[in-house]
Amino acid sequence: MSAPLGGQVAVVTGAASPIGKAIARRLVDDGAKVVLADVDEAALAAFAASLGDDAPWLAGDLSLEPTAVALMDLAKRRFGHLDILVNNAGGGVILPFLKHTPETLRRTLDRNIWTCLWCCRAALPLMIEQNYGRIVSIGADSVRNGLADHAAYNAAKGGVHGLTTGLAREFAGYDITVNTVAPCMVMTPMVAAAMEARNPLIDKFLAVIPKGRPAACDEVASMTAYLASRDAAFVTGQVISVNGGSTML
């Protein structure tokens, strides 16, 4: 059986994070070549090395347009084309809205919506040129369920959701699909530590999940890999929750 992503090239942002690592590994297992990006240079270099000699990477702030352009140029220069973009860079400051400062609000927007906007803008010309592409962004189920203390984060991730539908319609004629995977709470080391410490906020987050547990990183990666594949050719403009039932329909 052939690898579902054999011969394809994928850019994965936020690749040094737990979810980013799971996504990148899944795409590699499915046959893709990956180009990795993250702001944490040391962690990114170590992860890229763990994938072997053929996983180029770029460390930098993707909320700045030149960094996004350089990342897509790296993919084109190294492999000759770009088929898949996974916008996983993100991370917000989770606070009650009036506890935010101008700096924390700006950081949340920069990390989540600006990284996605600039990467899409830099990747789309390459995909248009070859008349093919898959863009998968990581959104948030909290946009739909109004999770406690997530208003600012939801503003940023809601922008990602809205960008998804607009780009999907605009570029469908080039066989470019654009979708978002919207997880609920995910079992990252940070979440595991908070659960171990019995952080009361964790109980609020778990209370809305009928399955009663966070998602596994591999469960987010699985949906991402499907949407990145040719099997998902007729799926576009969708926000697909991986959420244990925290929102339905």
N, C-alpha and C positions, 0 to 999 in steps of 0.2 A: 504494500500500500504506500503510495507516494505521500510525502509530507505536504500537508495542506497549504503551507506558506513557502514551499520550496521555491527558491529563486527570487523571493521578494525581499525588499529592504524596508526596515521599519525604524523610525525615530521614536524613542521613548524618553519623555521628559520626567523630571523627578525620579530618575532611575536609581538613585541611591536610597530612596525611601523603601519601607517594607512592601508597599503595594507596587511601587515601580519595579523593584527587584523581581517580584512574583510575575508581573506582566512580561518583563524582558525575558525571563527564563522560559516562560510558556511560549513566547513567540520563537525563541531559539529552538525549543523542543519541537515546534511545529515547522521548522525548516527555514525561518527567516534569518537574514543578517540584521543585526541591530546596531544602531548608532545611539549612544547614551548621552544624556545631559542632566546636570544637577548643579546646585550652587555649592554643594559640599565636595570640594575637589578631592580630598583625601579618601572619603568614603566612596566616591564615584570611581576613582582610579582602582581601588581595591576590588570593587565589584566587577568592573570591566575585566580586570586580570583574571578573576574567577571564571569568566566565560571563555577564556582562551585568547588567542592572539588576534582575532579578527572582530573585535568589538571596539571600534573607535569611540572616543568620548570627547565632550567639550564641557568644561566647568565655567559657569557664568550665570548672570542674572537674566533670565528670559523675559522679564518684564521690560527689558530694554530692547528695542527693535534690532540694533546691530548684532546682538547676541543670537537672536532667533535666525537672522539672515545667515550668520556664520555657521550655525548648526546645520541648516539645510544645505549650505554650500559644502560642508564637510561630507554629508551623505552623498551628494552628487559627485563630488570629487573622488571619493573613496570607492563607490560602488556603481556610479554611472546613472543611477536613477533613484527615485523615492516612491514607494508604493503605499506606505502606511505611516500615519502620524498618530501617536498616542499622547494626548495632552494630559499627563498625570501630575505635572508640577502644580503645587498648591500648598494648602495648609493655612489655616486661619487662626486668629486669636479668638478663642471662645470666651466671651464675657457678656454679662448683661449689657444691653445697648448703651445705657448712660454711663457705664464704667469705661467705655472705649475712649481713647484719646485720638486726636487727629493722626498721630503716628500709627496707632494700631489699626485704625480704619484704612489708612493708605496702604499699610503692609498687607492687609487682608485682600484688598482689591488688586494690588500689584501681583501678589502670588497666584491668584486664582483666575481673574479675568484677563489681565493684561498679558500674562504668559501665554494664555490660550489664543488671544487675538493675534499677537505678533507671530506666533508659530504657524497658525493657519494662514496668515497673510504671506508668510515666506514660503510655505510648502505648496500652496495651491498652484502657483505658476508651473512648478515642476510636474504636478499631477495633470494639469490641463494639457501640457505639452505631450504627454504620453496617452492622454484620453483614458486615464484610470487612476483611481486613488481610494483610499479608505482613511477617514479621520474619525478617531474615537477619543472623546474627551471623558475625563472622570468628573462627574458632577456630584450631587449630594441629594439623598432622599430627604434630608431635612428641609429642602426647599418646599417639598410637598406636605410635610407633616408639622411644620412650625415648631421644631424641636427647641427646647429651653435654651436660652442664651445664644442662639444661632442667628439672630437677625442680620448682623453685619456679614457674617459668613454666607448666609443665604442670599444676600444682595449680590455678592460676587459670583456664587455658584449659579444663581438664577440667571445671571448674565451669560454664563456658559450654556445653560439650557436654551436660552433664547437665541444665542448665536448658532446653535445646532440646527434649529428649524430653518433659519434664514439661509444659511450656507447650503443646507441640503437642497432646498428648492432652487437656489441660484446656480448650483453646479451639477445638478443631476444629469444634465445633457452630456456631460463629459465622463459619465460612468464613475463619478466620484460620489461616494456615500459619506454622510456625516451623521454620527450618532453619539449619544452620551450614555455612559454607564453610571447609574446613581446608587452608590452603596449607602447602607445605613452605617452604624458604628462597625468598624473593622478591627479585628484582633491584631493590632500592632503591639510591639513591646511597650509603648507608652500606655495603651489601653489596658494591657495585661497588668502593668504596674499599678494603674489606678484601681483596677478591680481588686488586686491584692491588698491595696491600702484601704479598701472599702470607702472610696471617694463617693459621697452621697449623690454627686451629679451623675455618676455612672448608673445608679438605680433609675434615675429619670430617663436616661437614654435607653436602658434595657426594657423599661416598662412599656414602650410603644412597639416592641418587636415580639410578635406572637411566638416566634421560634424560641425566644428566651435566651438568645446568645448573640454575640457579634458575628459578622461575616468573617470567614477566613480570607486571607489575602489571595489564596489560590482560587477562591470562588469568584472574586472580582476579576482575576486574570482570565478565567475561563470564558466569561461573557465578553470580555475585551477581545480575546483571540477569535471568538466566533464572528463578532462584528467586523474584525479586520480581515476576514477570509472571503474568498469568492462565493462561498455558500450563502453569505448574507447580502448578495447583490441586489436584492429587492427590498432590503430593509434600510430606510434612510429617514432622517428627520425625527428619530425616535429618542426618547429618554427612557431607558430601560432600567428599572430598579432591581438591585440585588440586595434585598432588604429583609428577608425572613418574614415578609408580610406586614411590615410597618406602615406601608400604604398599599392599597389594592386598587387596580384599575386606574 
